[in-house]
């Protein structure tokens, strides 16, 4: 689903309609399910469910919506994949194919500027496996996947789908155990063993008493009633117990003199994409840093920043591979800035650690927090809770009662969970990688730093919030271009093996853009599944590149074409240890990384017209309607680009 500007997003939510690129209606086992898809593409393997709400097996899907063209074009369409597919535009069938798809293309058809009714129907193979992609071409550009930016549709928001994700994110299956394979259900809350050597006791008590007051979107439930004397005592007892859990010595607090350098790092790393500055007005979707000094013991913060996932593998704060200097200076800045924010925490009585340990057992804290020595209590199993009315009883109801946790749910989230409950628990046993990856892009705030489908990143509009932190640095505004890659074509652009290495914090060949102040952080726990799902969103088989076997003669021509005697690519791009000769405005990615990173079809698309892929790109266009000004191959740009591809697959 495309990201929307805040105003449009609010209007869409208020109307119960979520803007989507296409409505995808699936059918399987006599049931149907509709979701929003960015583009008509999929990859489902035998034994996998096509959507979480349908069983595995033979399935069909119809993508419908509008194809919106900015100019009149004569287009030819083609498919890729296996199964049976039919394309219909403005009620006219343009192409139908069965078996191995892609052996033919539609006749060139003139389509005027504006909206056109668009439908693709697809039927999987009998064993339930399916793969489909849609391509187009015209005289002005070569065959390429139809971009998601040309599709429009309005799809009624599906509360059950949102409820399924809310069920996973609220860790409901930790208390109510049952058979489920949804990978999101394997996530746990923070480990507790080092709490006493990391956090401040006063903050822990305040957090336990009312988690939502400190973080409105938290998934930590309220287990005690912090508004009562009894609840405050319980929170204090639990905090006292947690303070007994220590691991190693706490390092000394960072030198306050490092705070200014820490502020510089804060800005350059783009931290305001996910956080508001300490003391700043709170903003929806961005986590406030007001409580950092209140929460962390001063000497523990740098260690957390260096490895956030150490005691919380599924934390959404990624690992930026900070140096000791960066971590210590960032900690100094955050402690100094947040320490100036006035706090008036409620007074708590002295806690009793022994009572806290007993209460932790009673409240079943071990269900979500491992390493505490608390055993998971026996509660109604997964299937049993789906037989109840969640609107009137249990954690989701507005009056949970007894020792039932109070979840921090909005009315919309509560309605979504209730709608999900009526669907039953079966979907929790179905993993759909593409849907999971699409949800991860949102939950991990990927579009806070990266644009997608023509929508700019959040950072583009909020980075000025921290500009004052580098105002004193001479030459700060004279750096190479600091823009970040967008995600529109990510699943078809990069091999999933490379995406996984990036997300895992160990990119093959090193950082592709070392000149950026910002850096791609690691989301280690999510790397494999997210890389797999991003490829599937585009209908691309996940995997690694085949061994490079370039044609020697073509590679020889390609080497010439990238040189200063050819297209001059090496002006901006290095080749292995050879640096670019004169990257005046922006450096290009080293060609030696091409084989491990790029898929061939994306390279062809990029070389034909870079600005059509990345608006505002500094990369020049070397061809027009398939012809270049170079004489090699009689000016045939496609053959020239293929020669370059052969060279950069294994440059000498």
C-alpha positions in Angstrom: 0.0 0.0 0.0 1.3 3.4 -0.8 2.1 5.8 2.0 -0.2 8.8 2.1 0.5 12.4 3.2 -0.8 12.8 6.8 -3.9 14.7 5.9 -5.0 12.2 3.2 -4.1 9.3 5.5 -6.4 10.7 8.2 -9.2 11.2 5.8 -8.8 7.6 4.5 -8.9 6.2 8.0 -11.9 8.3 9.0 -13.9 7.0 6.0 -13.0 3.4 6.6 -11.3 3.2 3.2 -7.6 2.5 2.8 -6.1 3.7 -0.4 -4.4 0.9 -2.3 -3.0 0.4 -5.7 -5.1 -2.6 -6.7 -7.8 -4.7 -5.1 -6.6 -8.3 -5.0 -9.5 -10.8 -4.5 -8.3 -14.3 -3.8 -10.4 -17.5 -3.9 -9.5 -20.9 -2.5 -11.4 -23.8 -0.9 -14.7 -22.1 -1.6 -13.8 -18.9 0.3 -12.7 -15.5 -0.8 -10.4 -12.9 0.7 -9.6 -9.4 -0.6 -6.5 -7.4 0.3 -4.7 -4.3 -1.1 -1.7 -5.0 -3.4 0.8 -2.5 -4.7 1.1 -4.3 -8.0 -0.2 -7.5 -9.8 2.6 -9.9 -8.8 3.0 -12.9 -6.5 5.0 -15.9 -5.6 3.3 -18.7 -3.7 4.9 -22.1 -3.3 3.2 -25.5 -3.1 1.8 -26.0 0.5 1.7 -22.3 1.2 -1.5 -20.3 1.7 -2.1 -17.5 -0.8 -3.4 -15.3 2.0 -3.6 -15.8 5.8 -7.4 -16.2 5.6 -7.4 -18.9 2.9 -6.2 -22.5 3.0 -3.3 -23.8 1.0 -4.1 -25.4 -2.4 -5.2 -24.3 -5.8 -6.3 -20.7 -5.9 -7.2 -17.8 -8.1 -6.8 -14.1 -7.8 -8.2 -11.1 -9.6 -6.4 -7.7 -9.4 -8.7 -4.8 -10.3 -8.5 -1.1 -10.3 -7.4 1.7 -12.6 -4.4 2.0 -14.8 -3.5 5.7 -14.9 -1.3 7.1 -17.7 0.2 10.5 -17.7 0.6 10.5 -21.5 -0.9 8.7 -24.5 1.1 5.5 -25.2 1.2 2.5 -27.5 1.8 -0.4 -25.1 2.5 -4.0 -25.4 2.0 -6.2 -22.3 3.4 -9.6 -21.4 3.4 -12.0 -18.4 6.0 -14.0 -16.5 5.4 -17.0 -14.3 3.3 -20.2 -14.4 -0.4 -20.8 -14.3 -3.2 -19.2 -16.3 -3.6 -15.4 -16.7 -5.7 -12.9 -18.6 -5.3 -9.2 -18.9 -8.3 -7.0 -19.6 -8.2 -3.2 -20.1 -11.3 -1.1 -20.6 -13.3 -4.3 -21.0 -11.1 -5.6 -23.9 -9.1 -8.8 -23.4 -5.5 -7.9 -24.5 -3.7 -11.1 -23.5 -4.4 -14.6 -22.2 -1.9 -17.4 -21.6 -1.7 -20.7 -19.8 1.2 -22.9 -18.7 4.6 -21.3 -18.7 3.8 -17.6 -19.1 5.8 -15.2 -21.2 6.1 -16.8 -24.5 4.0 -14.1 -26.2 3.1 -10.5 -25.8 -0.1 -8.6 -26.6 -0.5 -6.5 -29.7 0.6 -2.9 -29.3 -2.4 -1.0 -28.1 -3.0 2.7 -28.0 -4.1 3.9 -24.6 -5.0 7.6 -24.1 -3.9 9.7 -21.2 -6.0 9.2 -18.0 -7.7 6.3 -16.2 -8.4 2.9 -17.7 -10.3 0.0 -16.2 -7.8 -2.6 -15.4 -8.2 -6.3 -14.5 -5.8 -9.3 -14.3 -7.2 -12.7 -13.5 -4.7 -15.4 -12.5 -5.1 -19.1 -11.7 -2.4 -21.0 -9.9 -1.2 -24.5 -10.8 -3.2 -27.4 -9.4 -0.7 -28.0 -6.7 -1.3 -24.5 -5.3 2.0 -23.0 -6.4 1.9 -19.8 -8.4 4.1 -17.1 -9.8 3.0 -14.1 -11.8 4.4 -10.8 -13.0 3.1 -8.2 -15.5 5.4 -6.4 -17.9 5.0 -3.7 -20.5 7.0 -2.1 -23.3 6.8 0.7 -25.8 9.0 2.2 -28.5 10.3 4.7 -25.9 11.3 2.1 -23.3 12.3 -1.6 -23.2 10.4 -4.4 -21.6 10.0 -3.8 -17.8 7.7 -4.6 -15.0 4.7 -2.3 -14.8 5.5 0.2 -12.0 3.2 0.3 -9.0 2.8 4.1 -9.4 0.4 3.7 -12.3 -2.2 1.7 -10.4 -5.1 3.2 -8.3 -7.9 1.6 -6.4 -9.9 2.0 -3.3 -10.2 -1.1 -1.2 -12.4 -1.3 2.0 -10.2 -1.5 5.0 -10.0 -5.1 6.4 -10.2 -4.9 10.2 -9.6 -8.6 10.6 -6.3 -8.4 8.8 -5.2 -5.5 11.0 -6.5 -7.5 14.0 -4.4 -10.5 13.1 -1.3 -8.3 13.2 -2.4 -6.6 16.4 -2.9 -10.1 18.0 0.7 -10.9 17.1 2.2 -7.5 18.2 0.4 -7.6 21.5 2.0 -11.1 22.2 -1.4 -12.6 22.9 -0.1 -16.1 22.0 2.5 -15.9 24.8 -0.3 -16.5 27.4 -2.6 -18.5 25.2 -0.5 -21.2 23.6 -1.5 -23.1 20.5 -0.3 -24.3 17.1 0.7 -21.3 15.1 3.4 -20.7 12.5 3.0 -17.0 11.9 6.7 -15.8 12.5 5.5 -12.6 14.3 4.2 -14.9 17.1 7.8 -16.0 17.9 8.7 -12.5 19.1 9.3 -11.8 22.8 9.6 -8.7 24.9 12.9 -7.5 26.5 15.0 -10.0 28.5 15.0 -9.1 32.2 18.3 -10.4 33.7 20.2 -7.1 33.4 17.4 -4.7 34.3 19.0 -3.7 37.6 22.3 -2.7 35.9 20.6 -0.8 33.1 17.5 1.0 34.2 16.5 3.4 37.0 14.2 2.0 39.6 11.9 5.1 39.7 11.3 4.8 35.9 10.6 1.1 36.1 8.0 1.6 38.8 6.4 4.5 36.8 6.5 2.4 33.6 4.8 -0.7 35.2 2.2 1.5 36.8 1.1 3.0 33.5 3.0 2.0 30.3 0.7 3.9 28.0 1.3 7.2 29.8 5.0 7.0 28.8 4.5 5.5 25.3 0.9 5.7 24.0 1.5 3.1 21.2 3.2 0.6 23.6 2.4 -3.1 23.5 3.2 -3.5 27.2 -0.1 -4.0 29.0 -1.0 -2.4 32.3 -0.8 -5.2 34.8 -1.5 -3.1 37.9 -3.7 -0.1 38.5 -1.2 2.7 39.1 -4.0 5.1 40.0 -4.6 3.3 43.3 -2.3 3.0 46.4 -2.4 -0.8 46.0 -1.3 -0.6 42.4 1.5 1.8 43.2 2.8 -0.5 45.9 2.7 -3.4 43.4 4.6 -1.4 40.8 7.2 -0.5 43.4 7.5 -4.1 44.5 8.0 -5.3 40.9 10.5 -2.6 40.3 12.4 -3.6 43.5 12.5 -7.2 42.3 13.8 -6.2 38.8 16.5 -4.1 40.4 18.0 -7.3 41.9 18.7 -8.6 38.4 22.2 -7.4 37.5 24.8 -8.4 35.0 28.4 -7.2 35.3 29.6 -3.7 36.3 27.9 -0.6 35.0 30.4 1.5 33.0 30.9 5.1 34.0 28.7 7.8 32.6 29.9 9.4 29.3 31.9 12.6 29.5 29.4 15.5 29.2 31.9 17.3 27.0 31.0 14.8 24.2 27.4 16.1 24.1 27.9 18.5 21.2 29.5 15.8 19.0 26.6 13.5 20.0 24.1 16.1 18.7 26.0 16.1 15.4 25.8 12.3 15.2 22.1 12.5 16.1 21.4 14.8 13.1 23.6 13.0 10.6 22.2 9.6 11.4 18.7 10.9 10.8 17.5 10.0 14.2 14.5 12.4 13.9 13.0 10.1 11.4 11.8 7.9 14.3 12.3 10.2 17.3 11.4 13.7 18.4 14.1 15.7 20.1 14.0 15.8 23.9 11.7 18.6 25.0 10.1 18.9 21.5 6.4 18.6 20.9 5.3 15.0 20.6 4.5 13.7 17.1 2.4 10.7 16.1 4.5 7.9 14.8 7.7 9.2 16.3 8.9 8.1 19.7 9.7 10.8 22.3 13.1 10.9 23.9 12.1 12.9 26.9 12.5 10.0 29.3 16.0 8.8 28.3 17.8 10.3 31.3 14.9 9.2 33.6 14.9 5.6 32.2 18.6 4.7 31.8 21.4 4.5 34.3 23.9 6.9 32.7 26.7 4.4 32.1 24.3 1.9 30.5 22.9 4.0 27.7 26.0 3.8 25.4 26.0 0.0 25.6 22.3 0.0 24.6 22.9 2.3 21.7 25.8 0.0 20.5 23.7 -3.1 20.5 20.0 -2.5 21.1 19.0 -6.1 20.3 21.4 -7.6 22.9 18.6 -7.9 25.5 15.7 -7.5 23.2 16.1 -9.4 19.9 12.9 -8.1 18.4 13.3 -4.5 19.3 12.4 -2.1 16.5 15.4 0.1 17.4 18.0 -1.1 14.8 21.8 -1.5 15.2 23.7 1.3 13.6 27.1 -0.3 14.2 28.2 2.7 16.2 31.8 3.1 17.2 32.6 3.6 20.9 33.0 7.3 20.2 29.7 7.6 18.5 27.8 5.6 21.2 29.4 7.6 24.0 28.8 11.0 22.4 25.2 10.1 21.5 24.6 9.0 25.0 26.1 12.2 26.4 23.9 14.3 24.2 20.7 12.3 25.0 21.4 12.3 28.7 22.1 16.0 28.7 19.1 17.0 26.5 16.5 14.7 28.1 17.9 15.6 31.6 16.7 19.1 31.0 13.1 18.0 30.4 11.1 18.5 33.6 9.7 15.3 35.1 7.2 15.0 37.9 6.9 11.3 38.4 4.3 10.1 40.9 5.6 9.2 44.3 5.9 5.5 44.9 6.3 3.7 48.2 9.4 1.6 49.0 9.3 -1.6 47.1 9.7 -5.2 48.5 11.7 -7.4 46.1 10.4 -10.6 47.6 6.8 -9.5 47.2 7.7 -8.4 43.7 9.0 -11.8 42.7 5.8 -13.5 43.9 3.7 -10.9 42.1 5.6 -11.4 38.9 4.8 -15.1 39.1 1.1 -14.3 39.7 1.0 -11.9 36.8 2.7 -14.4 34.5 5.4 -11.9 33.5 7.5 -14.8 32.2 5.1 -15.3 29.3 6.6 -12.3 27.5 9.9 -11.8 29.3 12.4 -14.6 29.2 15.3 -14.9 31.6 13.4 -14.0 34.7 13.2 -17.5 36.2 9.4 -17.2 36.1 7.5 -20.1 34.6 4.7 -19.5 32.1 1.4 -20.0 33.9 -1.3 -22.3 32.5 -4.0 -20.2 30.9 -6.8 -21.0 28.4 -5.2 -22.3 25.2 -5.4 -20.5 21.9 -8.4 -22.3 20.5 -10.4 -21.8 23.7 -10.2 -18.0 23.6 -11.5 -17.9 20.0 -14.7 -19.4 21.3 -15.4 -16.4 23.5 -16.9 -13.0 22.7 -13.9 -10.6 22.8 -16.1 -7.6 22.9 -17.5 -8.5 26.3 -14.7 -10.5 28.0 -11.0 -10.9 28.2 -8.1 -8.5 27.4 -9.7 -6.9 24.4 -12.9 -5.8 26.1 -13.2 -2.3 27.6 -13.7 -3.8 31.0 -11.2 -6.7 31.3 -11.7 -7.1 35.1 -9.8 -9.2 37.7 -6.1 -9.8 36.9 -6.7 -9.6 33.1 -4.0 -7.3 31.5 -5.2 -3.9 30.2 -4.0 -3.5 26.7 -3.2 0.0 25.3 -5.7 -0.3 22.5 -7.4 2.4 20.4 -11.0 1.9 19.6 -10.0 1.1 16.0 -7.5 -1.6 17.2 -10.1 -3.1 19.6 -12.6 -3.3 16.7 -10.0 -4.9 14.5 -9.2 -7.6 17.1 -12.9 -8.3 17.6 -13.3 -8.7 13.8 -10.2 -11.0 13.7 -11.6 -13.2 16.5 -14.7 -13.9 14.5 -12.5 -15.3 11.7 -11.0 -17.9 14.0 -7.4 -18.9 14.8 -6.6 -20.7 11.6 -4.8 -17.7 10.0 -2.2 -17.8 12.8 -1.0 -21.0 11.3 -0.4 -19.5 7.9 2.7 -17.5 7.0 2.4 -15.4 3.8 5.9 -13.9 3.3 4.7 -11.0 1.0 2.0 -9.8 3.4 4.4 -10.2 6.4 7.1 -8.1 4.6 4.5 -5.4 3.7 3.5 -5.2 7.4 7.2 -5.1 8.4 7.9 -2.1 6.2 5.3 -0.3 8.3 6.1 -1.6 11.8 9.9 -1.1 11.4 9.2 2.4 10.1 11.2 1.8 6.8 9.4 4.7 5.1 10.6 7.0 7.8 14.0 7.0 6.0 13.1 5.7 2.5 10.5 7.0 0.0 8.3 4.5 -1.8 6.0 4.7 -4.9 6.5 8.4 -5.3 5.8 9.3 -1.6 8.8 10.9 0.0 10.3 9.6 3.3 9.2 11.2 6.6 12.8 12.2 7.1 12.6 14.5 4.1 10.1 16.7 5.9 11.4 16.4 9.5 15.2 16.4 9.2 15.3 20.2 9.7 14.1 19.6 13.3 17.7 18.6 14.2 19.5 21.0 11.8 20.5 23.3 14.7 22.7 20.5 16.1 25.1 20.9 13.2 24.7 24.7 12.6 28.2 25.3 14.1 30.0 22.8 11.8 31.8 24.5 8.9 31.1 23.0 5.5 28.1 21.0 6.7 26.0 22.1 3.8 28.7 21.4 1.2 28.7 17.6 1.4 28.0 15.1 -1.4 24.3 14.3 -2.0 22.9 12.7 1.1 19.6 11.3 -0.4 18.7 7.7 0.4 17.5 5.0 -2.0 13.8 4.5 -2.3 12.0 1.2 -1.9 9.7 1.2 -5.0 11.6 -1.5 -6.9 13.6 -3.0 -4.0 12.4 -6.6 -4.4 13.2 -6.7 -8.1 16.3 -4.5 -7.9 18.4 -6.5 -5.5 19.0 -10.2 -5.0 17.3 -11.2 -1.8 20.6 -12.6 -0.5 22.0 -9.1 -0.7 19.0 -7.5 1.0 19.4 -10.1 3.8 23.1 -9.2 4.2 22.2 -5.5 4.4 19.4 -6.1 7.0 21.7 -8.4 8.9 24.3 -5.7 9.3 27.0 -7.3 7.1 26.5 -6.1 3.6 28.3 -8.1 1.0 31.3 -6.1 -0.2 30.9 -3.5 2.6 28.7 -0.3 2.6 27.6 0.5 -0.9 27.3 4.2 -0.2 30.1 5.0 2.3 29.9 8.7 1.6 26.5 9.0 3.3 26.4 10.3 6.9 23.4 8.0 7.4 23.9 4.3 7.2 21.6 1.4 6.7 21.2 -0.1 10.2 20.8 -3.8 11.0 17.4 -5.4 11.8 19.1 -8.8 12.5 16.0 -10.7 13.7 14.0 -9.7 10.7 16.6 -9.9 7.9 15.8 -13.3 6.4 12.0 -13.2 6.4 11.9 -9.6 5.2 14.3 -10.1 2.4 12.3 -13.2 1.2 9.0 -11.3 1.4 10.3 -8.2 -0.4 11.2 -10.4 -3.4 7.9 -12.1 -3.4 6.0 -8.8 -3.4 7.4 -8.4 -6.9 6.9 -12.0 -7.9 10.6 -12.6 -7.9 12.2 -15.9 -6.7 14.3 -15.1 -3.6 17.9 -16.2 -3.8 21.5 -15.4 -4.6 23.1 -14.6 -8.0 24.4 -17.3 -10.1 28.2 -17.4 -10.5 29.4 -14.7 -12.8 30.2 -16.0 -16.3 30.8 -12.9 -18.5 31.4 -13.1 -22.2 35.0 -12.0 -22.6 34.5 -10.1 -25.9 31.4 -8.3 -24.6 33.2 -7.5 -21.3 36.1 -5.9 -23.3 33.6 -3.6 -25.0 31.9 -2.9 -21.7 35.2 -1.9 -20.1 35.7 0.6 -22.8 32.2 2.0 -22.5 32.4 2.7 -18.8 35.8 4.5 -19.2 36.5 8.1 -19.9 36.7 7.2 -23.6 33.2 5.8 -23.5 30.2 7.0 -21.4 32.5 8.3 -18.7 30.9 6.1 -15.9 34.2 5.9 -14.0 34.0 9.7 -13.4 31.5 8.9 -10.6 31.8 5.2 -10.1 34.8 3.3 -8.7 35.8 -0.2 -9.9 37.2 -2.2 -7.1 40.2 -0.4 -5.7 40.1 2.1 -8.5 38.4 5.3 -7.2 36.1 7.5 -9.4 38.1 10.1 -11.2 36.0 13.2 -10.4 32.7 12.7 -8.6 31.9 16.4 -8.4 28.3 16.2 -7.0 27.6 12.7 -6.0 29.6 9.5 -6.0 28.2 6.3 -7.6 28.2 2.8 -6.2 31.4 0.8 -6.9 30.9 -1.4 -9.9 32.6 -4.3 -8.2 29.5 -4.7 -6.1 27.2 -5.1 -9.1 27.2 -8.9 -9.4 26.3 -9.5 -5.7 23.7 -6.7 -5.6 21.8 -6.2 -8.8 19.4 -8.3 -10.8 19.8 -8.0 -14.5 16.3 -6.8 -15.5 16.6 -3.9 -13.1 20.0 -2.9 -14.5 18.5 -2.8 -18.0 15.6 -0.6 -16.7 18.0 1.7 -14.9 20.4 2.1 -17.8 17.6 2.9 -20.2 16.2 5.8 -18.1 17.5 6.4 -14.6 15.2 9.3 -13.8 12.1 7.1 -14.5 13.3 4.8 -11.7 14.7 7.5 -9.3 13.3 11.0 -9.9 16.0 13.5 -9.3 18.8 11.1 -10.0 22.1 12.6 -11.0 22.7 9.6 -13.3 22.5 10.9 -16.9 20.5 9.1 -19.6 22.6 7.6 -22.4 19.9 6.4 -24.8 16.7 7.6 -26.4 14.3 5.1 -27.9 16.9 2.4 -27.8 19.7 4.3 -29.5 22.8 5.9 -28.1 25.4 8.3 -29.6 28.1 5.7 -29.2 29.1 3.7 -32.4 29.5 0.3 -30.7 27.0 -2.2 -32.1 25.7 0.4 -34.5 24.4 2.6 -31.7 22.2 -0.2 -30.3 21.9 0.9 -26.7 20.6 -2.4 -25.4 23.6 -4.2 -26.7 26.0 -1.6 -25.3 24.4 -1.9 -21.9 24.6 -5.7 -22.1 28.4 -5.3 -22.7 28.7 -3.1 -19.6 26.7 -5.7 -17.7 29.1 -8.4 -18.8 32.1 -6.3 -17.6 30.8 -5.2 -14.2 29.8 -8.8 -13.4 33.5 -9.6 -12.9 35.6 -6.5 -13.5 39.4 -7.1 -13.7 
